[in-house]
Amino acid sequence: MRLRSAFTAVLGAALLLAAVPASASAASGQFRYDYVTVEGYEATGFLNDPASGECLNLPGVGQENPEPGHSPKNRTDAYATVFTEPGCQGDSFTLRPHTGGASERLKVRSVVFG
């Protein structure tokens, strides 16, 4: 009888774990980049604890702004692959976790962490 109860408890726990959705994975830390606003002002954009595995268009340097971002700095705990075009299109460059950074020559409009 106890074996049947133990089996039922284990089966119930397994079903409960399978029913709980997995939490979304995120890179911990901050990703920063510089850009010139549409009005011509220098600005710094940043993403705090960005989602992993999904393409993120960088705020301020989308289609409304003809100037891309530049000088990205990856201070997250995940690799960041930056792209020259929105939607993670165009040329790409990967930045290391924590210390990855690039000069003003690297132009960026989107990023994916992973």
Order of alpha helices (4+ residues) and beta strands (2+ residues): alpha-beta-beta-beta-beta-beta-beta-beta-beta-beta
